Amino acid sequence: MTTSKPAAGQIPNLLWHTLHWPCWVLCRTWLRVNCSGLENIDNTKGGLLLVNHQSFLDPLLTALWLTRPVSYLARDSLFKLPVLGWLLRRTYVIPISREAARGGSIRLALERLEQGYLVGIFPEGTRSSGAEVRAFRPGFLALVRRTNQPVYPVGIVGSDRVMPRGAWFIRPGKIQVVYGTPFTVEEMARLQSSDDAAFCELARQRVSECVAIANRQHEGEPPRILHGN
């Protein structure tokens, strides 16, 4: 009897494993992070995560509860920072330039998706606060239109309070993360029949639904599964 090898994206490297547990302990104690909707993620294939952006902690908060690495797209200037750049290069992060052509970054992200990685992107393009999700910039559509992997909305609430703009230290607090169901076949079909602005708004609404549920859970309501439209 033969067994198939796991896809490359299913095998975290040593650094990922080394960092994972200390970060998990931090998030469960100091930050009191809870999540719901993990059952919505298909662990047999790659997937694209569309996440609202409240804090520099969001990449960690989104990835920590998953069983495999998330390959984020991040601006290339971060790779020039001495310690952070070293970590980014070794934890699957893909550099992307805001000025130069993005073709190479998009191709690498698509390769990662086919290899079984989860790829994470923050379509707002900048940090927001509270339950409001800002308008999505259309850059993420290049990935959505060229992949056949699932696309998941993800909502985070509370990270802007534990590490607001300008903060140098992580404050104790409470954070909720919600993983939504993937975009339906009908929703993905609308991508081909609508303009960029219309689909950006559809995607923003799906992420906003996750944020709304995360906000209710953050305020003490029991977790509820988010169902697709």
C-alpha positions as CSV (number, residue, x, y, z in Angstrom):
1,M,0.0,0.0,0.0
2,T,1.4,3.4,-1.0
3,T,0.6,6.7,0.6
4,S,0.9,10.0,-1.3
5,K,3.4,12.6,-0.1
6,P,1.9,15.7,1.5
7,A,2.1,18.8,-0.6
8,A,4.9,21.2,0.1
9,G,2.5,23.7,1.7
10,Q,1.5,21.1,4.3
11,I,5.0,20.8,5.7
12,P,6.1,23.7,8.0
13,N,9.8,24.3,8.3
14,L,11.8,24.1,11.6
15,L,11.6,27.9,12.2
16,W,7.8,27.9,11.9
17,H,7.6,25.0,14.4
18,T,10.0,26.8,16.8
19,L,8.0,30.0,16.8
20,H,4.6,28.5,16.8
21,W,4.3,27.3,20.4
22,P,5.7,30.3,22.2
23,C,3.4,32.5,20.1
24,W,0.4,30.3,20.8
25,V,1.0,30.5,24.6
26,L,1.3,34.4,24.3
27,C,-2.0,34.5,22.4
28,R,-3.9,32.3,24.7
29,T,-2.7,34.0,27.9
30,W,-1.7,37.6,27.5
31,L,-4.0,38.3,24.5
32,R,-6.8,35.7,25.2
33,V,-7.4,35.0,21.5
34,N,-10.3,32.8,20.6
35,C,-11.4,31.6,17.1
36,S,-14.3,30.0,15.4
37,G,-15.0,28.6,12.0
38,L,-11.8,26.5,11.6
39,E,-14.0,23.7,10.3
40,N,-14.6,25.9,7.2
41,I,-11.0,25.5,6.0
42,D,-10.3,22.6,3.6
43,N,-7.0,21.2,4.8
44,T,-6.5,19.1,1.7
45,K,-5.8,21.9,-0.7
46,G,-4.5,25.5,-0.9
47,G,-6.6,28.5,-0.2
48,L,-6.6,32.3,-0.3
49,L,-7.4,34.1,2.9
50,L,-8.9,37.7,2.7
51,V,-8.4,39.3,6.1
52,N,-9.4,42.7,7.5
53,H,-6.4,44.6,8.9
54,Q,-6.4,46.2,12.4
55,S,-2.9,45.6,13.6
56,F,0.6,44.4,12.8
57,L,-0.3,41.3,14.8
58,D,-3.0,40.2,12.3
59,P,-0.7,37.9,10.3
60,L,0.2,36.0,13.4
61,L,-3.3,36.0,14.8
62,T,-4.7,34.6,11.5
63,A,-2.1,31.9,11.0
64,L,-1.6,30.6,14.6
65,W,-4.7,28.4,14.7
66,L,-4.1,26.7,11.4
67,T,-2.2,23.4,10.8
68,R,0.0,24.7,8.1
69,P,1.9,27.9,7.1
70,V,0.2,31.0,5.7
71,S,2.2,32.6,2.9
72,Y,1.5,36.3,3.2
73,L,2.1,39.0,0.7
74,A,3.9,41.9,2.4
75,R,5.5,45.1,1.1
76,D,9.1,44.6,0.1
77,S,10.4,47.4,2.3
78,L,9.8,45.2,5.4
79,F,12.4,42.7,4.1
80,K,15.1,45.4,4.5
81,L,14.7,45.5,8.3
82,P,17.5,43.5,10.0
83,V,15.6,41.0,12.2
84,L,12.1,41.2,10.7
85,G,13.4,40.7,7.1
86,W,15.3,37.6,8.2
87,L,12.2,36.1,9.7
88,L,10.0,37.0,6.8
89,R,12.3,35.3,4.3
90,R,12.2,32.1,6.3
91,T,8.5,32.0,7.1
92,Y,7.1,31.9,3.5
93,V,6.3,35.6,3.2
94,I,6.2,36.9,-0.4
95,P,7.6,40.4,-1.0
96,I,5.5,42.7,-3.2
97,S,6.4,46.2,-4.3
98,R,3.8,49.0,-4.4
99,E,5.7,50.8,-7.2
100,A,7.2,48.0,-9.4
101,A,5.4,45.4,-11.5
102,R,3.8,42.7,-9.3
103,G,3.8,39.9,-11.8
104,G,6.6,37.9,-10.1
105,S,4.9,38.1,-6.7
106,I,1.5,37.1,-8.1
107,R,3.1,34.1,-9.9
108,L,4.9,33.0,-6.7
109,A,1.6,33.3,-4.7
110,L,-0.2,31.2,-7.3
111,E,2.5,28.6,-7.1
112,R,2.2,28.5,-3.4
113,L,-1.6,28.0,-3.7
114,E,-1.1,25.0,-6.0
115,Q,1.5,23.6,-3.6
116,G,-1.1,23.5,-0.8
117,Y,-0.2,26.6,1.0
118,L,-2.7,29.1,2.4
119,V,-1.9,32.5,1.0
120,G,-3.0,35.5,3.1
121,I,-3.7,39.0,1.9
122,F,-5.1,42.2,3.5
123,P,-7.2,43.8,0.8
124,E,-7.8,47.0,2.7
125,G,-4.2,47.8,2.1
126,T,-3.8,49.7,5.4
127,R,-4.9,49.2,9.0
128,S,-8.4,50.1,10.1
129,S,-10.0,50.1,13.5
130,G,-13.2,48.9,15.2
131,A,-15.9,46.9,13.3
132,E,-15.7,49.0,10.1
133,V,-14.0,47.3,7.1
134,R,-12.6,49.8,4.7
135,A,-13.0,49.6,0.9
136,F,-10.9,46.9,-0.7
137,R,-8.2,47.8,-3.2
138,P,-8.5,45.7,-6.4
139,G,-4.9,44.3,-6.3
140,F,-6.1,41.0,-4.7
141,L,-8.3,40.3,-7.8
142,A,-5.3,39.2,-9.8
143,L,-5.0,36.2,-7.5
144,V,-8.7,35.5,-7.2
145,R,-9.2,35.4,-10.9
146,R,-6.3,33.1,-11.6
147,T,-6.6,30.4,-8.9
148,N,-9.0,27.5,-8.6
149,Q,-8.4,27.2,-4.9
150,P,-11.0,28.2,-2.3
151,V,-11.2,31.8,-1.2
152,Y,-12.0,32.4,2.5
153,P,-13.1,35.6,4.2
154,V,-11.6,36.1,7.7
155,G,-12.5,38.6,10.3
156,I,-10.5,39.9,13.3
157,V,-11.7,42.0,16.2
158,G,-9.7,43.4,19.1
159,S,-6.2,43.5,17.7
160,D,-6.4,47.3,17.2
161,R,-6.9,47.6,21.0
162,V,-3.9,45.4,22.1
163,M,-1.5,47.0,19.5
164,P,-2.9,50.3,18.2
165,R,-1.1,52.5,15.7
166,G,2.1,53.9,17.1
167,A,2.3,51.4,19.9
168,W,5.6,49.7,20.7
169,F,4.3,47.2,23.2
170,I,1.5,44.6,23.1
171,R,-1.1,45.3,25.7
172,P,-3.2,42.6,27.4
173,G,-6.6,42.2,25.9
174,K,-9.1,40.0,24.2
175,I,-9.2,39.1,20.5
176,Q,-11.6,37.1,18.3
177,V,-10.9,35.5,14.9
178,V,-13.6,34.1,12.6
179,Y,-12.9,32.0,9.5
180,G,-15.8,32.2,7.1
181,T,-17.0,29.7,4.6
182,P,-15.4,29.9,1.1
183,F,-16.9,32.0,-1.6
184,T,-19.6,30.0,-3.4
185,V,-19.5,29.0,-7.0
186,E,-22.1,31.6,-7.7
187,E,-20.1,34.3,-6.0
188,M,-17.0,33.4,-7.9
189,A,-19.0,33.4,-11.2
190,R,-20.0,37.0,-10.4
191,L,-16.3,37.9,-10.5
192,Q,-16.3,37.2,-14.3
193,S,-19.5,39.1,-14.9
194,S,-19.0,42.2,-12.7
195,D,-16.5,45.0,-12.7
196,D,-13.6,45.3,-10.2
197,A,-15.5,47.6,-7.9
198,A,-18.5,45.4,-7.6
199,F,-16.5,42.3,-6.7
200,C,-14.4,44.2,-4.3
201,E,-17.6,45.3,-2.5
202,L,-18.9,41.7,-2.5
203,A,-15.6,40.5,-1.0
204,R,-15.7,43.4,1.5
205,Q,-19.2,42.4,2.6
206,R,-18.2,38.8,3.1
207,V,-15.2,39.8,5.3
208,S,-17.5,42.3,7.1
209,E,-19.9,39.5,8.0
210,C,-17.0,37.7,9.7
211,V,-16.0,40.8,11.5
212,A,-19.6,41.3,12.7
213,I,-19.7,37.8,14.1
214,A,-16.2,38.2,15.6
215,N,-17.5,41.4,17.3
216,R,-20.5,39.7,18.8
217,Q,-18.3,36.8,20.1
218,H,-15.8,39.4,21.4
219,E,-18.6,40.9,23.4
220,G,-19.6,37.6,25.0
221,E,-22.0,35.8,22.6
222,P,-21.3,32.1,22.0
223,P,-19.5,31.1,18.8
224,R,-21.6,30.6,15.7
225,I,-20.7,29.1,12.4
226,L,-20.8,31.5,9.5
227,H,-22.6,30.1,6.5
228,G,-22.1,31.1,2.9
229,N,-24.5,33.2,1.0
